[in-house]
């Protein structure tokens, strides 16, 4: 597994907008740590994550969720990306959250990336692809893939 201090460029591109328009059914686990020290995962859509650079992300989570509470209590998170050719584990420090202007049910957190682990098949494994990852469908996709929310994430700054 390779380790880096910032996201691969194609992952930054995906999180900065291409994923919003092309990956409506993909869920991305955002793992935080609860008060007991246990990992807890929230599933975010590409409409709730936005990259500002290879070292800065912003995420939107439910205001009264365990995820928001965990990010406030212990400001660290890991975002998983399961792609066809590789998997990435993006470790980040969370900055101070704020209320979302366009959706009162969400809180926005800036994330500063400090480590990215990339797992790709080794030469001895041959041609290996991840065929599917966490997928979802939604009765009201505009609630999840809100252009105003995605625009607001683009205006937020990471720590």
C-alpha positions as CSV (number, residue, x, y, z in Angstrom):
1,X,0.0,0.0,0.0
2,X,1.4,3.4,-1.0
3,X,1.3,6.3,1.3
4,X,1.1,10.0,0.4
5,X,0.6,13.4,2.1
6,X,-2.1,14.5,-0.3
7,X,-4.7,13.0,-2.5
8,X,-3.9,11.7,-6.0
9,X,-4.8,14.3,-8.6
10,X,-7.6,12.2,-10.2
11,X,-9.2,11.9,-6.7
12,X,-9.0,15.7,-6.2
13,X,-10.6,16.1,-9.7
14,X,-13.3,13.7,-8.8
15,X,-14.1,15.4,-5.5
16,X,-14.0,18.9,-7.0
17,X,-16.9,18.4,-9.3
18,X,-16.7,15.5,-11.7
19,X,-18.0,13.1,-9.1
20,X,-21.0,15.3,-8.4
21,X,-22.3,15.0,-11.9
22,X,-21.1,11.4,-12.8
23,X,-21.5,9.4,-9.6
24,X,-25.0,10.0,-8.2
25,X,-25.4,6.5,-6.9
26,X,-22.0,6.1,-5.1
27,X,-21.7,6.3,-1.3
28,X,-18.5,7.2,0.4
29,X,-17.9,6.1,4.0
30,X,-16.7,8.9,6.3
31,X,-15.3,7.3,9.4
32,X,-15.1,9.2,12.7
33,X,-14.4,8.0,16.3
34,X,-17.1,7.9,19.0
35,X,-16.6,8.8,22.7
36,X,-15.9,5.1,23.4
37,X,-13.1,5.0,20.9
38,X,-15.0,3.0,18.3
39,X,-15.0,3.8,14.6
40,X,-18.4,5.0,13.2
41,X,-19.1,5.3,9.5
42,X,-21.5,7.7,7.8
43,X,-22.2,7.3,4.1
44,X,-21.8,10.5,2.2
45,X,-22.6,11.2,-1.5
46,X,-20.4,13.0,-3.9
47,X,-22.8,15.9,-3.4
48,X,-21.7,16.2,0.2
49,X,-18.0,16.3,-0.4
50,X,-15.9,18.9,-2.2
51,X,-12.2,19.2,-2.8
52,X,-10.5,22.6,-2.8
53,X,-7.0,21.1,-3.4
54,X,-5.2,17.8,-3.0
55,X,-4.9,18.7,0.8
56,X,-8.2,20.3,1.5
57,X,-11.8,19.0,1.5
58,X,-15.1,20.2,2.9
59,X,-17.9,17.8,3.9
60,X,-21.6,18.3,4.8
61,X,-23.1,16.1,7.5
62,X,-26.4,16.0,9.3
63,X,-26.5,18.7,12.0
64,X,-27.6,16.5,14.9
65,X,-25.8,13.4,13.8
66,X,-23.4,11.2,15.6
67,X,-20.9,12.1,12.9
68,X,-21.1,15.9,13.6
69,X,-20.8,15.2,17.3
70,X,-17.7,13.0,16.7
71,X,-16.1,15.6,14.4
72,X,-16.5,18.2,17.1
73,X,-15.3,16.0,20.0
74,X,-12.4,14.3,18.2
75,X,-11.6,16.3,15.0
76,X,-10.3,13.5,12.8
77,X,-11.9,11.5,10.0
78,X,-11.1,9.0,7.3
79,X,-12.8,9.1,3.9
80,X,-12.9,5.9,1.9
81,X,-13.0,5.9,-1.9
82,X,-13.5,2.6,-3.6
83,X,-12.7,3.0,-7.3
84,X,-12.4,0.5,-10.1
85,X,-8.6,0.7,-10.3
86,X,-7.7,1.5,-6.7
87,X,-9.0,2.2,-3.2
88,X,-7.9,5.3,-1.3
89,X,-8.1,6.0,2.5
90,X,-8.0,9.7,3.0
91,X,-7.1,10.7,6.6
92,X,-7.8,14.2,7.7
93,X,-8.1,16.6,10.6
94,X,-11.4,18.4,10.9
95,X,-11.7,22.2,11.5
96,X,-14.5,24.0,13.2
97,X,-17.9,23.1,11.8
98,X,-20.5,25.7,10.9
99,X,-24.2,25.8,10.0
100,X,-25.0,25.3,6.4
101,X,-26.6,28.4,4.8
102,X,-28.7,26.6,2.3
103,X,-29.8,23.6,4.4
104,X,-30.4,24.0,8.1
105,X,-30.3,20.3,8.6
106,X,-26.6,20.1,7.7
107,X,-23.3,21.2,9.2
108,X,-20.2,21.9,7.1
109,X,-16.8,20.8,8.2
110,X,-13.4,21.7,6.6
111,X,-11.0,18.8,6.4
112,X,-7.2,19.1,6.1
113,X,-5.7,16.0,4.5
114,X,-2.5,14.7,6.2
115,X,-2.2,11.1,4.9
116,X,-3.6,9.1,2.0
117,X,-3.1,5.4,1.6
118,X,-3.7,4.0,-1.8
119,X,-4.3,0.3,-2.3
120,X,-3.8,-1.1,-5.8
121,X,-3.4,-4.7,-7.0
122,X,0.2,-5.8,-7.1
123,X,1.7,-7.3,-10.2
124,X,1.3,-10.8,-8.8
125,X,-2.5,-10.3,-8.5
126,X,-3.0,-9.6,-12.2
127,X,-5.9,-7.5,-13.5
128,X,-8.1,-6.9,-10.5
129,X,-10.9,-4.4,-10.5
130,X,-13.4,-3.4,-7.8
131,X,-16.7,-3.9,-9.6
132,X,-19.0,-2.3,-7.1
133,X,-18.9,-0.4,-3.8
134,X,-21.5,1.1,-1.6
135,X,-24.3,2.2,-3.9
136,X,-27.7,3.8,-3.2
137,X,-30.8,5.1,-4.8
138,X,-32.9,7.9,-3.4
139,X,-36.6,8.9,-3.7
140,X,-35.6,12.5,-3.6
141,X,-32.1,12.8,-5.2
142,X,-32.2,16.6,-5.4
143,X,-32.1,16.6,-1.6
144,X,-28.8,14.7,-1.7
145,X,-27.4,16.2,-4.9
146,X,-28.3,19.8,-4.2
147,X,-26.5,22.2,-6.5
148,X,-26.8,25.0,-3.8
149,X,-25.2,22.8,-1.2
150,X,-22.4,21.7,-3.5
151,X,-21.8,25.4,-4.5
152,X,-21.6,26.3,-0.8
153,X,-19.1,23.6,-0.1
154,X,-17.0,25.2,-2.8
155,X,-17.0,28.5,-0.9
156,X,-15.9,26.9,2.4
157,X,-12.3,26.8,3.3
158,X,-10.4,24.0,4.9
159,X,-8.4,24.7,8.1
